[in-house]
Amino acid sequence: MTDTLILDAIDAFLARDVAPHVHALEHDDIYPEAIVARMRELGLFGATIGTAYGGLGLPCATYADIVERIARVWMSLTGIFNSHLIMSAIVQRNGTEAQKQEFLPRFASGELRGGLALTEPDCGTDLQAIRVTARREGDKYVVNGTKTWISNGIYGSCFALLVKTDLTTEPRHRGMSMLLAEKGPGFSVSRKLEKLGYKGIDSAELVFQDYRVPEDRLIGGIEGRGLQHALSGLELGRINVAARGVGIAQAALDESLRYAQVRKTFGQPIAQHQAIQLKLADMATRTEAARLLVHRAAEMYDRGDRCDMEAGMAKLFASEAALENATEAMRVHGGYGYSTEFTVERLYRDAPLLVIGEGTNELQRIIIARQLVARNPV
Ligand SMILES: Cc1cc2nc3c(=O)[nH]c(=O)nc-3n(C[C@H](O)[C@H](O)[C@H](O)COP(=O)(O)OP(=O)(O)OC[C@H]3O[C@@H](n4cnc5c(N)ncnc54)[C@H](O)[C@@H]3O)c2cc1C
C-alpha cells in the first residue's frame, strides 16, 4: 500500500469509526475496545516496525502525518499505539535477533501490546535516579519496585521496563538495563490514575514484587545499556508527541475558523472583527510552523541522522502551539468554549499533557542548548 492510500484509509477510519463516538467515550473515560480492534486491522500497531518483522515499515514522516490526523480527531488514540511503537523501536534498534524474531511480529499484529515503563513515583525527568531493581538469580532477573504513569498499563501486557541491575556503579546509567516484561506472577497493576484529559487511554501504576524475568529478555543481552535504549526510543517518541501537538493545534484552529464565521455579534460574524482575525492568523501560523518542524525532524530520523535537537525543537514548539491554540480557541468560542458540549474544552484539557510527556519542555530546552554548544564548539 502506498503512503497516500494509507493516509486515505486513516481518514476513512476516523470519519466512520472514531468521530461519531469520541464525545461519549471521552466524557465517560471508556477504553475504546472496538476502535482498537480496527486499529489492529489497519496495521497501526506495526506502523514503524520493519516489513521483515510483519510491520508496515512506514517512514517516520508518514507516521507523523498519521499521528497528526488521528490527534486532530481524538488524541488519546495516538497514545495507545505511540508508546507501543517506542517499545518496538527500542527492540528493533537494540534487541538481539532472537528477541526481534520473537517479539516484533506479535507487536506488529497488535496481539501483544504495551508500552514504555520508565517513570517512578519519585522520578521522571531524572531517570538515573530510578529505584526499580532487577537482581540476577540463576537464569532469571528478580524485579522489585513501582513504576507510575504508565500508558497502556491496564490493557497492555508487555512493557520495555527500565531497571537498575547495579545500584553502585558510577556513572549511574552504567547500572541501568532494560527488560521486556510481560505480565505474569509478581507483576500487577495497583491502580488506574485519574486525569484532567487524555481520557479513554489507561494510565496506571505498576508494581513488581519478586517478579521473575528470564535472562534472555534483557534487551540486547548486555547489562548497563538501559538508558541508551530508552533514549534511542525517545527521538521517535518526541516526534510523535510533536505530531500530536500539530493535530491539536490544527483542530483548535478548525473549530475556531468554523465558529468565527457563524457566530455573530454587533451585526456581523466575529470573524470580521479584527481582534478575532489576529487570533486566527496567529493560530494558523503557529500550526504551520509546528508542522514544518515535525517534518524536518522526521525526515532526519528517516535518513538515520542524529536528531535529538530537531526532535526536541519540534516537540517544544508544537506542544506549546497546541496549548496556545487550545486556549485561544476557547476565547474565540466565548462561553460555549467552556461547555462540555463543545470540542474545544477537550482540546483545552488534552493539550497540557504534551508539554509534560516524553520529557518536559524544560528538559527539551536543556537538550537543545546542550546540542547547540556541542555542535558549535569554539
Ligand atoms: C498522562 C501521562 C502519561 C504518561 N505516560 C508515561 C509512560 O507511558 N511511560 C513513562 O515512563 N512515563 C509516562 N509519563 C510520565 C512522564 O514522562 C513524566 O511525568 C515526565 O517525564 C516528568 O516527570 P515527573 O512527572 O516526575 O516530573 P519531575 O521530573 O519531578 O519534574 C517536575 C518539574 O521540574 C522540572 N525539572 C526537573 N528537572 C529539571 C532540570 N534539571 N532543570 C529544569 N527543570 C527541571 C520539570 O520540567 C517539571 O517542570 C506519563 C505522564 C502522564 C501525565
The ligand as an SDF file (V2000), in Angstrom:
LIG
                    3D

 53 58  0  0  0  0  0  0  0  0999 V2000
   -0.8460   11.0930   31.0660 C   0  0  0  0  0  0  0  0  0  0  0  0
    0.5930   10.7280   31.2550 C   0  0  0  0  0  0  0  0  0  0  0  0
    1.1080    9.6210   30.5860 C   0  0  0  0  0  0  0  0  0  0  0  0
    2.4320    9.2170   30.7880 C   0  0  0  0  0  0  0  0  0  0  0  0
    2.8920    8.0650   30.1850 N   0  0  0  0  0  0  0  0  0  0  0  0
    4.0990    7.5800   30.5390 C   0  0  0  0  0  0  0  0  0  0  0  0
    4.5390    6.2870   30.0480 C   0  0  0  0  0  0  0  0  0  0  0  0
    3.8550    5.6260   29.2660 O   0  0  0  0  0  0  0  0  0  0  0  0
    5.7420    5.8320   30.4770 N   0  0  0  0  0  0  0  0  0  0  0  0
    6.5310    6.5200   31.3390 C   0  0  0  0  0  0  0  0  0  0  0  0
    7.5960    6.0310   31.6940 O   0  0  0  0  0  0  0  0  0  0  0  0
    6.1520    7.7560   31.8180 N   0  0  0  0  0  0  0  0  0  0  0  0
    4.9590    8.2850   31.4340 C   0  0  0  0  0  0  0  0  0  0  0  0
    4.5470    9.5170   31.9310 N   0  0  0  0  0  0  0  0  0  0  0  0
    5.4120   10.2400   32.8640 C   0  0  0  0  0  0  0  0  0  0  0  0
    6.0700   11.4520   32.2450 C   0  0  0  0  0  0  0  0  0  0  0  0
    7.0300   11.0470   31.2980 O   0  0  0  0  0  0  0  0  0  0  0  0
    6.6730   12.2710   33.4020 C   0  0  0  0  0  0  0  0  0  0  0  0
    5.5900   12.8120   34.1350 O   0  0  0  0  0  0  0  0  0  0  0  0
    7.5960   13.3600   32.9110 C   0  0  0  0  0  0  0  0  0  0  0  0
    8.7700   12.8130   32.3560 O   0  0  0  0  0  0  0  0  0  0  0  0
    8.0010   14.3360   34.0370 C   0  0  0  0  0  0  0  0  0  0  0  0
    8.4570   13.6430   35.1530 O   0  0  0  0  0  0  0  0  0  0  0  0
    7.8660   13.9770   36.6130 P   0  0  0  0  0  0  0  0  0  0  0  0
    6.3770   13.9670   36.4960 O   0  0  0  0  0  0  0  0  0  0  0  0
    8.4980   13.0540   37.5810 O   0  0  0  0  0  0  0  0  0  0  0  0
    8.3140   15.4590   36.8910 O   0  0  0  0  0  0  0  0  0  0  0  0
    9.6950   15.9200   37.6000 P   0  0  0  0  0  0  0  0  0  0  0  0
   10.8280   15.2430   36.9480 O   0  0  0  0  0  0  0  0  0  0  0  0
    9.5430   15.7910   39.0690 O   0  0  0  0  0  0  0  0  0  0  0  0
    9.7200   17.4620   37.2030 O   0  0  0  0  0  0  0  0  0  0  0  0
    8.9540   18.4560   37.9160 C   0  0  0  0  0  0  0  0  0  0  0  0
    9.2650   19.8190   37.2810 C   0  0  0  0  0  0  0  0  0  0  0  0
   10.6620   20.1260   37.4260 O   0  0  0  0  0  0  0  0  0  0  0  0
   11.2400   20.3890   36.1420 C   0  0  0  0  0  0  0  0  0  0  0  0
   12.6120   19.9020   36.1220 N   0  0  0  0  0  0  0  0  0  0  0  0
   13.0720   18.6680   36.5080 C   0  0  0  0  0  0  0  0  0  0  0  0
   14.3960   18.6010   36.3670 N   0  0  0  0  0  0  0  0  0  0  0  0
   14.8160   19.7930   35.8630 C   0  0  0  0  0  0  0  0  0  0  0  0
   16.0840   20.3420   35.4970 C   0  0  0  0  0  0  0  0  0  0  0  0
   17.2250   19.6270   35.5750 N   0  0  0  0  0  0  0  0  0  0  0  0
   16.1170   21.6170   35.0490 N   0  0  0  0  0  0  0  0  0  0  0  0
   14.9820   22.3480   34.9260 C   0  0  0  0  0  0  0  0  0  0  0  0
   13.7430   21.8910   35.2490 N   0  0  0  0  0  0  0  0  0  0  0  0
   13.6790   20.6240   35.7220 C   0  0  0  0  0  0  0  0  0  0  0  0
   10.3480   19.6350   35.1650 C   0  0  0  0  0  0  0  0  0  0  0  0
   10.4740   20.1820   33.8440 O   0  0  0  0  0  0  0  0  0  0  0  0
    8.9830   19.8780   35.7720 C   0  0  0  0  0  0  0  0  0  0  0  0
    8.5480   21.1810   35.4320 O   0  0  0  0  0  0  0  0  0  0  0  0
    3.2600    9.9670   31.6700 C   0  0  0  0  0  0  0  0  0  0  0  0
    2.7550   11.1050   32.3040 C   0  0  0  0  0  0  0  0  0  0  0  0
    1.4450   11.4930   32.1180 C   0  0  0  0  0  0  0  0  0  0  0  0
    0.9180   12.7010   32.8480 C   0  0  0  0  0  0  0  0  0  0  0  0
  1  2  1  0
  2  3  1  0
  2 52  2  0
  3  4  2  0
  4  5  1  0
  4 50  1  0
  5  6  2  0
  6  7  1  0
  6 13  1  0
  7  8  2  0
  7  9  1  0
  9 10  1  0
 10 11  2  0
 10 12  1  0
 12 13  2  0
 13 14  1  0
 14 15  1  0
 14 50  1  0
 15 16  1  0
 16 17  1  0
 16 18  1  0
 18 19  1  0
 18 20  1  0
 20 21  1  0
 20 22  1  0
 22 23  1  0
 23 24  1  0
 24 25  2  0
 24 26  1  0
 24 27  1  0
 27 28  1  0
 28 29  2  0
 28 30  1  0
 28 31  1  0
 31 32  1  0
 32 33  1  0
 33 34  1  0
 33 48  1  0
 34 35  1  0
 35 36  1  0
 35 46  1  0
 36 37  1  0
 36 45  1  0
 37 38  2  0
 38 39  1  0
 39 40  1  0
 39 45  2  0
 40 41  1  0
 40 42  2  0
 42 43  1  0
 43 44  2  0
 44 45  1  0
 46 47  1  0
 46 48  1  0
 48 49  1  0
 50 51  2  0
 51 52  1  0
 52 53  1  0
M  END
$$$$
